[in-house]
Amino acid sequence: MQKSHGNDYQLEILDNGVVSFRHQQTGEILHGSVGPEKEAEQLYIQASGLVHWPHSVATVFDIGMGCGAQLLALLDFLSSDSPCNQLDIFSFDLEKNGLKAALEAQAHFASVRRHCDFLARACQENHFTWTMSNGKSLRWTFVEGDFLQTILAPKIANPELKADFIFYDFFSPASHPWLWTHDLFSKLFQYAVPQTRLVTYSSATCVKAALAAAGWYVGTTIPSGKKAHSILAAGSLARLENPLNSSFLGTFERSHKPFCEAESESSKRTIREQLAEHPQFKSNQ
Ligand SMILES: C[S@@+](CC[C@H](N)C(=O)[O-])C[C@H]1O[C@@H](n2cnc3c(N)ncnc32)[C@H](O)[C@@H]1O
């Protein structure tokens, strides 16, 4: 079974007092132990580098929209005095149950209360332009359906489309391995330019390997939850502050889980071959 329509979320107060959502089908707590607002701000807005984006426009992929934590953080970012005054956001998900759960739980989340009018409209429409009170604007597109089928839909609609930032926030590679494969990261690489940055909370070796084999340059950034670090990948080595070095090839070889469970035998061979040839590891001996 691959897809998981009908995702349900239950509000959960963690031992540290943080309020988050538990995904009922997998039992996974969204946003680790730091909670949705902090993780979205620290990892996806700050560590991605969006906060330092010097241009007036940015295109952002919000992959695994869920309860909308990244989307809300992007609305907060637009409220700031950054030179960026227009965001083009593509949110990918099977459905909008998470957004509805966030709206229902607004008493617990200041960010939801700040942007409840936007969320209410997003529950009703899949594509609209939203103007903030400071005059900045965002164009929002909801790409609905199974990511395996929809990943290239925006590109089919606009072959020139490139993403400046990609927030990759699906359930874990352990529970949803089919969403962390070399094939998907290769398709995502079609949206990359040298400046593109992709951030995910995962720190898994199999994710780093699949990304690198798909053409991404791969590094690390601040931890999320209990992980030692998160992954920051980019379209060029110059866009990484902490790139993996050639010792990653040894880590990959020694790993007890070098590949996501969903990889085919031929993908595994491709990952091995592409890793050995990757310029990041050749130039970084
Ligand atoms: C970890 S949650 C995302 C958390 C989210 N970013 C937030 O801020 O709350 C993962 C999301 O991926 C979605 N999802 C699961 N399988 C999917 C698939 N095959 N295609 C598209 N979305 C999927 C789920 O509906 C869920 O909303």
The ligand as an ORCA input file, in Angstrom:
! r2SCAN-3c Opt
* xyz 0 1
  C       4.725     15.005      7.954
  S       3.242     15.543      7.203
  C       3.626     17.152      6.732
  C       3.754     18.129      7.839
  C       3.552     19.516      7.369
  N       4.622     20.060      6.574
  C       3.074     20.464      8.416
  O       3.544     21.587      8.410
  O       2.248     20.132      9.212
  C       3.255     14.686      5.673
  C       2.147     15.046      4.710
  O       2.381     14.285      3.517
  C       1.140     13.966      2.945
  N       1.305     12.781      2.090
  C       1.474     11.480      2.468
  N       1.591     10.696      1.391
  C       1.535     11.507      0.301
  C       1.608     11.270     -1.100
  N       1.783     10.051     -1.597
  N       1.492     12.331     -1.916
  C       1.306     13.586     -1.445
  N       1.228     13.873     -0.108
  C       1.342     12.836      0.754
  C       0.213     13.704      4.111
  O      -1.148     13.929      3.717
  C       0.724     14.712      5.147
  O      -0.052     15.866      5.128
*
